[in-house]
Amino acid sequence: MAAMLATFRGGARRLLAPSPASSRQAAARRGLASPARELPSEVDAVIIGGGSLGASCAYHLQQKGLRTVLLEAHQLTAGTTWHTAGMLWRLRPSDTDVELQSYTRDMCIKLEEETGVNSWTENGGLFIACNKERLDEYKRLSTMGHYFGVDSRMLSPEETKELYPILNVDDIYGSMYSPTDGTIDPAGVVGAYQRAAQKLGSRFVEHCPVEGIETESYSVHGQPRRKVTGVLRTVNSSRQASS
Ligand SMILES: Cc1cc2nc3c(=O)[nH]c(=O)nc-3n(C[C@H](O)[C@H](O)[C@H](O)COP(=O)(O)OP(=O)(O)OC[C@H]3O[C@@H](n4cnc5c(N)ncnc54)[C@H](O)[C@@H]3O)c2cc1C
């Protein structure tokens, strides 16, 4: 996970180098803040990285009542998120995975209702078993899915062919079909999170690489602790800290 959280206090506004006019204009067109002008001097959480996880963190933390700012070194989705196939299937061996994937699917649908930005295509999932052990595993996952409310059914090779005619089913044992799984458009979901988070008051800033995190030591009942007091970025080729 590339998104990092840090609290952020002090005079960050004065530490930020002006970004080029062209990138400021492009950012403004996409509803994004420009680093030079829009950074708050103090927030409850700084999210470093504008991929799918960072955008989700900004939305969820802001929704919990925290004041957030998301800082992206390049452009939103510039990292791994840009490359992803975005396939989402919920029948996984771990209960936690099933619940997380279900939550993600529901969020995509909810975000579209909230923002009008589409990211979810419900094209279904087909899991092919090329041996008996894999077929048994799918049967187990399908049974577990019923408990979690994930619709699925086992198909014979003939039924699989009927559903997906271009598949050669001569050497398969069967398949599991989950009609309500699908695909997420990565740019769409980040855009939807961005719009929903900004509606709640979060700020998203592009072209703003974070170069370090400033901390302060303190103690609780004699136990040493550290808290984050600022983030660092380069200004005019020198490394400076927020105060
Ligand atoms: C080819 C491929 C296929 C995939 N297919 C699937 C799939 O089908 N289903 C699935 O669920 N997952 C898939 N994944 C995985 C999925 O893409 C990643 O898990 C997900 O995109 C990670 O998101 P992220 O926000 O953690 O990271 P990233 O998208 O990498 O975001 C990190 C961001 O942080 C920024 N950043 C880094 N350092 C700084 C800094 N110092 N200051 C400011 N910003 C910074 C970067 O510019 C970047 O934008 C696939 C991945 C790949 C590569």
The ligand as an ORCA input file, in Angstrom:
! r2SCAN-3c Opt
* xyz 0 1
  C      -0.759     -5.142    -14.261
  C      -1.558     -5.038    -12.983
  C      -2.817     -5.616    -12.915
  C      -3.560     -5.544    -11.742
  N      -4.812     -6.093    -11.722
  C      -5.567     -6.001    -10.608
  C      -6.894     -6.504    -10.595
  O      -7.392     -7.032    -11.594
  N      -7.623     -6.382     -9.453
  C      -7.102     -5.796     -8.336
  O      -7.803     -5.702     -7.318
  N      -5.840     -5.317     -8.312
  C      -5.074     -5.393     -9.422
  N      -3.800     -4.882     -9.407
  C      -3.305     -4.292     -8.159
  C      -3.803     -2.844     -7.996
  O      -3.547     -2.123     -9.182
  C      -3.036     -2.170     -6.838
  O      -3.198     -2.946     -5.674
  C      -3.570     -0.775     -6.534
  O      -3.651      0.010     -7.698
  C      -2.629     -0.096     -5.528
  O      -3.099      1.206     -5.314
  P      -2.285      2.190     -4.360
  O      -3.139      3.413     -4.200
  O      -1.836      1.466     -3.135
  O      -0.917      2.504     -5.133
  P      -0.596      3.414     -6.407
  O      -1.682      3.408     -7.420
  O       0.771      3.006     -6.848
  O      -0.563      4.886     -5.802
  C       0.540      5.418     -5.110
  C       0.649      6.887     -5.495
  O       1.561      7.506     -4.590
  C       2.275      8.513     -5.313
  N       3.480      8.784     -4.545
  C       4.526      7.962     -4.312
  N       5.441      8.576     -3.533
  C       4.946      9.823     -3.254
  C       5.447     10.926     -2.496
  N       6.613     10.883     -1.867
  N       4.688     12.070     -2.415
  C       3.472     12.134     -3.042
  N       2.972     11.088     -3.773
  C       3.701      9.964     -3.885
  C       2.520      7.878     -6.679
  O       2.762      8.857     -7.669
  C       1.200      7.123     -6.902
  O       0.258      7.879     -7.654
  C      -3.032     -4.906    -10.582
  C      -1.767     -4.321    -10.657
  C      -1.033     -4.371    -11.842
  C       0.321     -3.722    -11.906
*
